[in-house]
Amino acid sequence: MSPELLTDMTWAVAMGVIGVVVFAFIGLASYTDETATVAPLTLLVVLLGVPPTGVFTFFIGAIVAKHITHAIPTTLLGIPGDTLAVPMLRDAQMLRELGVPHIALRKAISGGVLAAFISVPLSVLFAWLLSPFTEAIGAAAPWIFLAAALIIAYTSKGRLAAVFALIPFVLLVVGLQTFIGETIGTPLTISFFMGIAIGPLIADLFLSLSPAGREGLRRSKPRSFDLAPDNRTWKGRVPNPFKILDRRQVGYTTAAASVSSATFVFSPVAMTVLMGEAAGSRIKNGYHRLTTVMSVRNGTTESTYIAETLIPLIALGLPLSPMAAGPAAPLFNAPPVYTVDTETGATNNLHDLLSGGEFLFYGLLGVVLATVIAYPFAMTYAHKAAGFVMRRISHEAIIGSFAGLILVICLYEGGLLAVGVAVSVGLVGGLLNRMFNMHTGVQFMGFYVALLTVPQLLALVG
């Protein structure tokens, strides 16, 4: 083994373990949005100068671990661990009422582990199939971004409201970028990302300053939750997903992971719902249907996140998916380390720094680390961990720590002006999210439409 390879491996394992441990813990906290947590920490890792192999393994380990442990509050407490856990909430609640929440948990996280191992090689394969068309896709990127933004907006809960809300949001980004360019001479990117990521939080903070808004946020007493009992249903130190899931569940989860790995331009939430409904409609027995849907849906959360990161990253280097434009955005564009030239489409990011074989190897390494660390932890200590987090950990403190990190990153990029941009974009984006269900994935695509498509449109009409 050469010294360079040994160094890359050391960085990859070390950062992968850090990503798994950190996000296995974060996944225990309910309502922790992936974009607001994964993107800032990944960006911090990039800006600290971690080598590409370490950055990539950190990211893969983080998302896989988070989507293992986000099933704990979802199944045991009846509250979603994050955005992608919401589609599992109804089925998890029905299994809680049947008295088997521990079965729901173990089916869900076992499906996630299985799908993660399937999605990495399939995503690399699909990216390889797209590679011959890279130049054509790059030339058409402005229009692909526009089409993808419209599709993602229409498939969101907002439907036409989210589609039409793209117009003022894109104009806001164009106006702010023009103002920033004229004022400091350098466009901002990170501050826009961070503003979109914490938009709902900023919107709630502003609402709390309004008497009418404060009434809507006021709570008369602390929320209470019933923690389901703990029951161990497997033997040995390290669980085996193929023994937790039956053959039909393995088959449905494998099929869902394969399909969702190819449809990388669609909303992960929409794919999670669709794959669950497709599998559930084929099963008559109620109990088996619920447990199968849990494994399929949580498996889809893993496969969509991995595929929507790997395919555009390997094939194009451009963030042409909701995931790539959201939580995975720092892998594509994290100036001055990783960049995307919005005028020419030229890239200098992981697409240029890692080969297809390295994406496959280090992607699987991240999945293995998450499986070895987070999977046994969730299977064995889910009950104790959920109880500790709900009793001892302040969710407000977790959110506040990420808000502080985002503030530091914005100050690093452009000082107080960058903070103002993040707050402005976050306030508008947060209100659009709250009022029109225009989620952050739509807004991130709108940001790239503003940077890539709008100049092309102006050139055509001017």
Secondary structure, DSSP 8 states (H G I E B T S, - for coil): --HHHHHHHHHHHHHHHHHHHHHHHHTTSTT--HHHHHHHHHHHHHHTT--HHHHHHHHHHHHHHHHHHTHHIIIIISS-SSGGGGGGHHHHHHHHHTT-HHHHHHHHHHHHHHHHHHHHHHHHHHHHHHGGGHHHHHHTHHHHHHHHHHHHHHHSTTTHHHHHHHHHHHHHHHHHHHHHHHHHSS--SHHHHHHHHTHHHHHHHHHHTSHHHHHHH--SS--------------SSS--HHHHS-HHHHHHHHHHHHHHHH-TTS-HHHHHHHHHHHHHTT--SHHHHHHHHHHHHHHHHHHHHHHHHHHHHHHTSS--STTTTTTTHHHH-BTTTBEE-TTT--EESHHHHS-HHHHHHHHHHHHHHHHHHHHHHHHHHHHHHHHHHHHH--HHHHHHHHHHHHHHHHHHHHHHHHHHHHHHHHHHHHHHHHHH---HHHHHHHHHIIIIIHHHHHHHH-
